[in-house]
Amino acid sequence: MEHNVNLAVQMLPLHTSQEDAYRIIDVAIACIQKSGLKYEVCPFETVIEGPYDVVMQLLNKMQDECYAAGAESILINMKLHRSKSKDMAIEDKTGKYKQ
């Protein structure tokens, strides 16, 4: 059985104005919202929770949609938390800090 992973992803459109960069980042976030996966938008990255293969497919779709929205080049910073024996959960990492 495949367990859930957490992927923290930051997509930075390069060679574009700040206004266009934010618009393209919004496209990536909209793609995550449509996925049905659990996620949390943070100021510098977005954390996604789900099965590894599904999360990686979503990452690919996010790139495609950013290119379709006008991105010429995207710098992607990722952090992946994966376990062979249990699900990774956003709530386990941040739940105690929520107000």
The 8 nearest C-alpha neighbors of each residue, nearest first, counted from 0:
[[1, 2, 84, 83, 85, 50, 3, 86],
 [0, 2, 50, 3, 51, 83, 86, 85],
 [3, 1, 86, 85, 50, 0, 4, 83],
 [2, 4, 50, 86, 49, 87, 48, 51],
 [5, 3, 81, 87, 49, 48, 80, 51],
 [4, 6, 48, 80, 47, 79, 87, 46],
 [7, 5, 79, 47, 46, 78, 8, 4],
 [8, 6, 46, 78, 77, 45, 44, 47],
 [7, 9, 77, 44, 45, 76, 6, 46],
 [8, 10, 44, 76, 75, 11, 77, 45],
 [11, 9, 75, 74, 73, 8, 12, 76],
 [10, 12, 74, 73, 13, 75, 9, 20],
 [13, 11, 73, 20, 72, 70, 74, 10],
 [12, 14, 72, 15, 73, 11, 74, 71],
 [15, 13, 12, 16, 72, 71, 70, 20],
 [16, 14, 13, 20, 19, 17, 12, 70],
 [15, 17, 19, 18, 20, 14, 13, 21],
 [16, 18, 20, 19, 21, 15, 22, 12],
 [17, 19, 16, 21, 20, 22, 15, 23],
 [20, 18, 22, 16, 21, 17, 23, 15],
 [19, 21, 17, 23, 22, 18, 12, 16],
 [22, 20, 24, 18, 23, 19, 25, 17],
 [21, 23, 19, 25, 20, 24, 18, 26],
 [22, 24, 26, 20, 25, 21, 65, 19],
 [23, 25, 21, 27, 26, 22, 20, 28],
 [26, 24, 28, 22, 23, 27, 29, 21],
 [25, 27, 23, 29, 24, 28, 30, 65],
 [28, 26, 24, 30, 61, 25, 29, 65],
 [27, 29, 25, 31, 30, 26, 32, 24],
 [30, 28, 32, 26, 31, 27, 25, 33],
 [29, 31, 27, 33, 28, 32, 61, 26],
 [32, 30, 28, 34, 29, 33, 27, 36],
 [31, 33, 29, 30, 34, 28, 35, 36],
 [32, 34, 30, 31, 35, 29, 36, 28],
 [35, 33, 31, 36, 32, 30, 57, 37],
 [34, 36, 33, 32, 37, 31, 38, 49],
 [37, 35, 34, 49, 38, 48, 47, 31],
 [36, 38, 48, 47, 35, 49, 39, 89],
 [39, 37, 47, 46, 48, 36, 40, 45],
 [38, 40, 46, 45, 41, 47, 37, 89],
 [41, 39, 45, 46, 44, 38, 42, 28],
 [40, 42, 44, 45, 43, 39, 46, 7],
 [43, 41, 44, 40, 45, 9, 39, 46],
 [44, 42, 41, 9, 45, 40, 8, 10],
 [45, 43, 9, 41, 8, 42, 7, 40],
 [44, 46, 40, 8, 41, 7, 39, 9],
 [45, 47, 7, 39, 38, 6, 8, 40],
 [46, 48, 38, 6, 5, 37, 7, 45],
 [49, 47, 5, 37, 4, 38, 36, 3],
 [48, 50, 3, 4, 54, 36, 51, 53],
 [49, 51, 3, 53, 52, 2, 4, 54],
 [50, 52, 54, 53, 4, 55, 49, 3],
 [53, 51, 55, 54, 50, 56, 49, 57],
 [52, 54, 56, 50, 55, 51, 57, 49],
 [53, 55, 57, 51, 56, 52, 49, 50],
 [56, 54, 58, 52, 57, 53, 51, 59],
 [57, 55, 53, 59, 58, 54, 52, 60],
 [56, 58, 60, 54, 55, 59, 61, 53],
 [57, 59, 55, 61, 56, 60, 54, 62],
 [58, 60, 56, 62, 57, 61, 63, 55],
 [61, 59, 57, 63, 62, 58, 64, 56],
 [62, 60, 58, 27, 64, 59, 63, 30],
 [61, 63, 65, 59, 60, 64, 66, 58],
 [62, 64, 60, 66, 61, 65, 67, 59],
 [63, 65, 67, 61, 66, 62, 68, 60],
 [66, 64, 68, 62, 67, 63, 70, 23],
 [65, 67, 70, 63, 69, 68, 64, 62],
 [66, 68, 64, 65, 69, 63, 70, 62],
 [69, 67, 65, 66, 70, 64, 23, 26],
 [68, 70, 66, 67, 71, 65, 23, 19],
 [71, 69, 66, 65, 72, 12, 68, 73],
 [70, 72, 69, 66, 73, 13, 12, 14],
 [71, 73, 13, 70, 12, 74, 14, 66],
 [74, 72, 12, 11, 13, 75, 10, 70],
 [73, 75, 11, 10, 12, 76, 13, 72],
 [76, 74, 10, 9, 73, 11, 77, 8],
 [75, 77, 9, 8, 10, 74, 78, 7],
 [78, 76, 8, 7, 75, 79, 9, 6],
 [77, 79, 7, 6, 8, 80, 76, 5],
 [78, 80, 6, 5, 81, 7, 77, 4],
 [81, 79, 5, 4, 6, 78, 87, 82],
 [80, 82, 4, 79, 87, 5, 83, 3],
 [83, 81, 84, 85, 86, 80, 87, 2],
 [82, 84, 85, 81, 2, 1, 86, 0],
 [83, 85, 82, 86, 2, 1, 81, 0],
 [86, 84, 82, 2, 83, 87, 3, 81],
 [87, 85, 3, 2, 88, 4, 82, 84],
 [86, 88, 4, 3, 5, 85, 81, 80],
 [89, 87, 90, 91, 86, 48, 5, 92],
 [88, 90, 92, 91, 93, 48, 5, 87],
 [89, 91, 94, 93, 88, 92, 95, 87],
 [92, 90, 88, 89, 93, 94, 87, 95],
 [93, 91, 90, 89, 94, 88, 95, 96],
 [92, 94, 90, 96, 95, 91, 89, 97],
 [95, 93, 90, 96, 97, 91, 92, 89],
 [94, 96, 93, 97, 92, 91, 90, 98],
 [97, 95, 94, 93, 98, 92, 90, 91],
 [98, 96, 94, 95, 93, 90, 92, 91],
 [97, 96, 95, 94, 93, 90, 92, 39]]
